[in-house]
Amino acid sequence: MTFSISARCPETGMFGLAISSSSPAVAARCAHARAGVGVVATQNITDPSLGPLGLDLMARGASAGQALDILVATRPHIDYRQLVLVDSAGRTAVFSGSRTLGVHAVAQGDGVAAAGNLLADGAVPQAMIDDFLAAGGPLGGRLLRAMRAALAAGGEAGPVHSAGLLLVRDVAWPVADLRVDWDEGDPIGALERLWAIYAPQLDAYVARALDPSDAPSYGVPGNQ
């Protein structure tokens, strides 16, 4: 039903998450990140409240593993959940409850973790990690490459219909929150095309928010 990859960039401190699912609007429920704190992906039979709760725990000083232990010990119906956490130091933690759907798996690397359920092949998360660690360049592009690697490794047992990319950096809001909430054909491809348009403008949008008087032009008719 869902596969995702979450990571921290050690050079920039950026956190990111890419996710895809057969369900509509997967990123709206499952993708959570906070600048300077970390990432939480909450998936399978999703409880969206686990994202902010995990981020709050890490913001108060818990490691990814400690935050995960608290969530598993205290939240109801945790056996239905699949969770991925990455903290501010790049430590990772993953969990698949006993009622996780279908073929499911998790994988971890240095500063990166992936998980999936109802997969066509249990090797999909590791394929994502391997591709991510082998790639260079900005975090957003690496995450989307890993999603393409997931498809090449089999992806979900059935077709995916939604995808999302969430990036946080050095400001209080996401610097990218891109979503393809429903696509009959190739939502990951649609997300890649959206990222290709948005990525060159990302820094300009941040600059305009911080100081509109000293920011790049808005690129609209009548703007000088």
C-alpha positions as CSV (number, residue, x, y, z in Angstrom):
1,M,0.0,0.0,0.0
2,T,2.9,2.4,0.7
3,F,6.6,2.8,0.4
4,S,8.7,5.7,1.6
5,I,12.3,6.9,2.3
6,S,13.3,9.5,4.9
7,A,16.8,11.1,5.3
8,R,19.0,13.8,6.7
9,C,21.6,15.6,4.6
10,P,24.7,16.0,6.8
11,E,26.1,18.9,4.7
12,T,23.0,21.1,4.8
13,G,21.1,19.8,7.8
14,M,18.0,19.4,5.5
15,F,15.6,16.7,6.2
16,G,13.4,15.1,3.6
17,L,10.9,12.4,2.9
18,A,9.5,10.9,-0.3
19,I,6.5,8.6,-0.3
20,S,4.1,6.8,-2.7
21,S,1.0,4.7,-2.3
22,S,-2.0,3.2,-4.0
23,S,-4.2,5.3,-1.7
24,P,-5.0,9.0,-2.6
25,A,-3.2,11.9,-1.0
26,V,-0.6,9.8,0.9
27,A,1.7,12.7,1.8
28,A,-1.1,14.6,3.5
29,R,-1.4,11.8,6.1
30,C,2.0,10.1,6.3
31,A,4.8,12.7,5.8
32,H,6.0,14.7,8.7
33,A,9.2,16.7,9.2
34,R,10.4,19.7,11.3
35,A,13.5,21.8,10.6
36,G,16.3,21.1,13.0
37,V,14.4,18.1,14.5
38,G,13.9,15.3,12.1
39,V,11.5,13.2,10.0
40,V,8.7,10.8,10.8
41,A,6.9,8.7,8.3
42,T,3.7,7.0,9.6
43,Q,2.2,4.5,7.3
44,N,0.3,1.2,6.8
45,I,-3.0,1.7,8.6
46,T,-2.0,5.3,9.2
47,D,-2.3,7.3,12.4
48,P,-1.3,10.8,11.3
49,S,-1.0,11.9,14.9
50,L,2.1,9.8,15.3
51,G,4.1,12.2,13.1
52,P,3.8,15.3,15.3
53,L,4.1,13.2,18.5
54,G,7.4,11.7,17.3
55,L,8.7,15.1,16.2
56,D,7.8,16.6,19.6
57,L,9.7,13.8,21.4
58,M,12.8,14.4,19.3
59,A,12.5,18.2,19.7
60,R,12.6,17.6,23.5
61,G,15.9,15.6,23.1
62,A,14.8,12.0,22.5
63,S,16.8,10.1,19.8
64,A,15.0,8.5,17.0
65,G,15.1,5.2,18.8
66,Q,14.0,6.6,22.1
67,A,11.1,8.4,20.4
68,L,10.1,5.2,18.6
69,D,10.2,3.2,21.9
70,I,7.9,5.7,23.6
71,L,5.4,5.7,20.7
72,V,5.4,1.9,20.6
73,A,4.9,1.6,24.3
74,T,2.2,4.3,24.7
75,R,0.1,4.6,21.5
76,P,-3.0,2.4,20.9
77,H,-3.3,0.0,18.0
78,I,0.4,0.2,17.4
79,D,0.5,-3.3,15.9
80,Y,-1.3,-1.8,12.8
81,R,1.4,0.9,12.3
82,Q,4.6,1.2,10.3
83,L,7.0,4.0,11.4
84,V,10.3,5.5,10.2
85,L,12.1,8.2,12.2
86,V,15.3,10.1,11.5
87,D,16.6,12.5,14.2
88,S,18.8,15.6,14.1
89,A,22.0,13.6,14.4
90,G,21.0,11.3,11.5
91,R,20.1,8.4,13.7
92,T,17.3,6.2,12.4
93,A,14.6,3.9,13.9
94,V,12.1,1.8,12.1
95,F,9.1,-0.3,13.2
96,S,6.6,-2.6,11.6
97,G,3.7,-3.8,13.8
98,S,2.5,-7.3,13.7
99,R,-0.5,-6.4,11.6
100,T,1.4,-4.6,8.9
101,L,-0.1,-5.5,5.6
102,G,1.2,-8.0,3.0
103,V,4.9,-8.3,2.2
104,H,6.6,-5.6,4.3
105,A,10.1,-4.6,5.0
106,V,12.4,-1.9,6.4
107,A,16.0,-0.9,5.7
108,Q,18.4,1.6,7.2
109,G,21.6,3.3,6.2
110,D,23.7,6.2,7.4
111,G,21.2,9.0,7.9
112,V,18.5,7.3,5.9
113,A,15.7,4.8,6.4
114,A,13.0,3.2,4.2
115,A,9.9,1.1,4.7
116,G,7.1,-0.4,2.7
117,N,4.1,-2.6,3.0
118,L,2.0,-4.6,0.5
119,L,5.2,-4.7,-1.5
120,A,5.8,-6.7,-4.7
121,D,9.2,-7.7,-3.2
122,G,10.6,-7.4,0.3
123,A,13.9,-6.1,-1.3
124,V,12.3,-2.7,-2.2
125,P,13.3,-0.7,0.9
126,Q,16.9,-1.9,0.6
127,A,17.0,-1.0,-3.1
128,M,15.9,2.5,-2.1
129,I,18.7,2.8,0.5
130,D,21.3,1.5,-1.9
131,D,20.3,4.0,-4.6
132,F,20.1,6.9,-2.2
133,L,23.6,6.2,-0.8
134,A,25.1,5.8,-4.2
135,A,23.7,9.1,-5.5
136,G,25.1,12.6,-5.2
137,G,23.5,16.0,-5.4
138,P,20.7,17.8,-3.5
139,L,18.5,15.8,-1.1
140,G,15.3,16.2,-3.1
141,G,16.7,14.7,-6.2
142,R,18.3,11.8,-4.3
143,L,15.0,10.9,-2.6
144,L,13.2,10.9,-5.9
145,R,15.8,8.7,-7.5
146,A,15.3,6.3,-4.7
147,M,11.6,6.2,-5.4
148,R,12.3,5.4,-9.0
149,A,14.6,2.6,-7.7
150,A,11.8,1.3,-5.6
151,L,9.6,1.0,-8.8
152,A,12.4,-0.8,-10.6
153,A,12.7,-3.3,-7.7
154,G,8.9,-4.0,-7.9
155,G,7.3,-1.3,-5.9
156,E,3.9,-2.1,-4.5
157,A,2.0,-5.3,-5.3
158,G,-0.4,-3.1,-7.3
159,P,-0.3,0.3,-9.0
160,V,0.5,3.4,-7.0
161,H,-1.7,6.5,-7.4
162,S,-0.2,9.3,-5.2
163,A,3.2,10.5,-4.2
164,G,4.8,13.3,-2.2
165,L,8.1,15.0,-1.4
166,L,8.6,17.0,1.8
167,L,11.7,19.0,2.6
168,V,12.6,21.2,5.6
169,R,15.8,23.2,6.1
170,D,16.6,26.3,8.1
171,V,13.2,28.0,8.3
172,A,10.0,27.2,10.2
173,W,8.0,26.0,7.2
174,P,8.7,23.3,4.6
175,V,10.9,24.6,1.8
176,A,9.2,22.0,-0.4
177,D,5.9,20.3,0.1
178,L,5.0,18.8,-3.3
179,R,2.1,16.4,-3.8
180,V,0.5,14.4,-6.5
181,D,-2.7,13.4,-4.8
182,W,-4.0,11.1,-7.6
183,D,-2.6,10.0,-10.9
184,E,-3.9,7.0,-12.8
185,G,-0.6,6.4,-14.6
186,D,2.7,7.4,-12.9
187,P,2.5,9.6,-9.8
188,I,6.2,9.4,-9.1
189,G,6.9,10.6,-12.6
190,A,4.5,13.4,-12.2
191,L,6.2,14.3,-8.9
192,E,9.6,14.3,-10.6
193,R,8.3,16.7,-13.2
194,L,6.9,18.9,-10.5
195,W,10.2,18.9,-8.7
196,A,12.1,19.8,-11.9
197,I,9.9,23.0,-12.1
198,Y,10.1,23.8,-8.4
199,A,13.7,23.0,-7.5
200,P,15.3,26.0,-9.3
201,Q,12.9,28.3,-7.5
202,L,13.1,26.9,-4.0
203,D,15.7,29.3,-2.7
204,A,13.9,32.3,-4.2
205,Y,10.7,31.4,-2.4
206,V,12.6,31.3,0.9
207,A,14.3,34.6,0.2
208,R,11.0,36.3,-0.7
209,A,9.6,35.1,2.7
210,L,12.5,36.4,4.7
211,D,13.0,39.8,2.9
212,P,10.8,40.6,0.0
213,S,12.7,43.9,-0.7
214,D,15.9,42.0,-1.4
215,A,14.6,38.9,-3.1
216,P,14.5,37.7,-6.7
217,S,11.8,39.1,-9.0
218,Y,8.5,37.4,-8.8
219,G,8.4,36.6,-12.5
220,V,4.8,37.9,-13.0
221,P,3.5,40.3,-15.6
222,G,4.3,43.9,-14.6
223,N,7.1,43.0,-12.2
224,Q,10.4,44.8,-12.7
